[in-house]
Amino acid sequence: MNSPNSFGNAYSFMTFGESHGAYIGVVLDGIKPGLPIDTDAIQHDLNRRKPGQSSVTTPRNEPDQAQIVSGIYNGKTTGTPICILIKNQDQRSHDYGDIAEILRPGHASHTYLQKYGVFDYRGGGRASGRETALRVAAGAIAKQLLAQRGVSVIGFTRQVGNVQSDVSTDNVNVSAIEGNIVRAPDAASAEKMIAVIHAAQADGDSVGGVVEVVVKGCPAGLGEPIYHKLDADLAHALMTLGAIKGFEIGNGFDSVLLRGSENNDPYYKDEHGNFRTTTNKAGGVVGGISNGEDIVVRIAVKPASSITKAVQTANRSGEMVDFKVEGRHDPCICPRVVPVAEAMVALVLLDHVLLQERIAATSAAEQVQQKLATIDAEMQLLAMQKKLYEDELSALQQ
Ligand SMILES: Cc1cc2nc3c(=O)[nH]c(=O)nc-3n(C[C@H](O)[C@H](O)[C@H](O)COP(=O)(O)O)c2cc1C
């Protein structure tokens, strides 16, 4: 197993830090020198994830200012590891003081205690959503490197509670999504979703939802056939996020309702000579490899565990106690999960793009090697013929 704090192969990163430490940070590796990077775009995505954005997110004040301490100089990559630090500025550890002894329902306190024997209960420690700021920073760079290859990654909130947007994946656009606080693809659904969130909030409660990510312009051929299928890697990447309880690609769980004749995506050749499919039930991946159609994935986001509504739960001594959260938390985390999910999808895709480019480069190198080997063999043959003629000549001259 790679380090459990690392992710990726050709484009890899490692994160460190906890929600209530001084800093959190990420170190990225595997990026060629000389590539232009827009550092404002990194901050833009961090701002989309940060708390305190609107009435449907936690009012905690964390500016999430990225400090790029290495690897980017004068707006270009240097080829050395990129390190980004984010200072934790709003550490109200006292908000959590009286919960040190309580096994918080829906949070990782009990499981961390079982695993490590200790737990930094302040804000969830490593299990906190705060760590995802680092993935957003890493993903913002990945998105730029993908954009340089014509690939874009767009996330949005498809559903909150029982309110679902029916905007087609083909018609989602970033300005509509970013034009409302819940990041729904249309204003009418957004209004209903916000009402559901405010109603839960008024009860001291929370609601879940579905976040969808669409990849446009993805080339065919990304993904490995068995253990690193593109869809398997996407599922893994998204399931590494807190609060994610389900993953589907394309028609996903709905495909069980269809017959093969309805669920298969028939092929045709387009005007550019590319093979396309008339439908996209597969969600852009067949046999673990991208087929050139849009990649469409969805994740189920559970209702945030931290709620101000009182519940009964056990403390570490096994006594049942009344418990409610006094800190400041999100009534629905979908709007903040959107940029994080985009980042994870971008990180997986870029990793596979770079692996594929290596394969292509290897086969080009192999072709040249084969040509050189052919020339070597021909030269050996000529040398042998030359020796034969030389022997023949010396025999004739004697
Ligand atoms: C971006 C993001 C923000 C989150 N914010 C909160 C939050 O404010 N309150 C909360 O209870 N859980 C929040 N979570 C989820 C918890 O981290 C998660 O539920 C918890 O660690 C338990 O893990 P599990 O739900 O995957 O089992 C957030 C997750 C993400 C990805």
The ligand as a MOL file (V3000), in Angstrom:
LIG
                    3D

  0  0  0     0  0            999 V3000
M  V30 BEGIN CTAB
M  V30 COUNTS 31 33 0 0 0
M  V30 BEGIN ATOM
M  V30 1 C -16.2560 19.5780 2.2580 0
M  V30 2 C -16.7910 18.8280 3.4480 0
M  V30 3 C -17.2980 19.5320 4.5350 0
M  V30 4 C -17.8200 18.8600 5.6410 0
M  V30 5 N -18.3500 19.5970 6.6630 0
M  V30 6 C -18.9980 18.9400 7.6630 0
M  V30 7 C -19.6870 19.6840 8.6710 0
M  V30 8 O -19.6960 20.9130 8.6920 0
M  V30 9 N -20.3550 18.9830 9.6330 0
M  V30 10 C -20.3620 17.5940 9.6460 0
M  V30 11 O -20.9900 17.0090 10.5220 0
M  V30 12 N -19.7120 16.8830 8.7070 0
M  V30 13 C -19.0340 17.5150 7.7340 0
M  V30 14 N -18.3830 16.7870 6.7720 0
M  V30 15 C -18.4450 15.3080 6.8190 0
M  V30 16 C -17.5860 14.6700 7.8880 0
M  V30 17 O -16.2170 14.9620 7.6440 0
M  V30 18 C -17.8020 13.1490 7.8760 0
M  V30 19 O -19.1640 12.8650 7.8730 0
M  V30 20 C -17.1900 12.4610 9.0670 0
M  V30 21 O -15.7890 12.5960 9.0580 0
M  V30 22 C -17.5220 10.9570 9.1400 0
M  V30 23 O -17.1130 10.2920 7.9720 0
M  V30 24 P -18.1440 9.4920 7.0300 0
M  V30 25 O -19.3700 10.3080 6.9540 0
M  V30 26 O -17.4530 9.3890 5.7180 0
M  V30 27 O -18.3860 8.1540 7.6570 0
M  V30 28 C -17.8200 17.4360 5.6830 0
M  V30 29 C -17.2850 16.7360 4.5870 0
M  V30 30 C -16.7720 17.4050 3.4780 0
M  V30 31 C -16.2330 16.6120 2.3120 0
M  V30 END ATOM
M  V30 BEGIN BOND
M  V30 1 1 1 2
M  V30 2 1 2 3
M  V30 3 2 2 30
M  V30 4 2 3 4
M  V30 5 1 4 5
M  V30 6 1 4 28
M  V30 7 2 5 6
M  V30 8 1 6 7
M  V30 9 1 6 13
M  V30 10 2 7 8
M  V30 11 1 7 9
M  V30 12 1 9 10
M  V30 13 2 10 11
M  V30 14 1 10 12
M  V30 15 2 12 13
M  V30 16 1 13 14
M  V30 17 1 14 15
M  V30 18 1 14 28
M  V30 19 1 15 16
M  V30 20 1 16 17
M  V30 21 1 16 18
M  V30 22 1 18 19
M  V30 23 1 18 20
M  V30 24 1 20 21
M  V30 25 1 20 22
M  V30 26 1 22 23
M  V30 27 1 23 24
M  V30 28 2 24 25
M  V30 29 1 24 26
M  V30 30 1 24 27
M  V30 31 2 28 29
M  V30 32 1 29 30
M  V30 33 1 30 31
M  V30 END BOND
M  V30 END CTAB
M  END
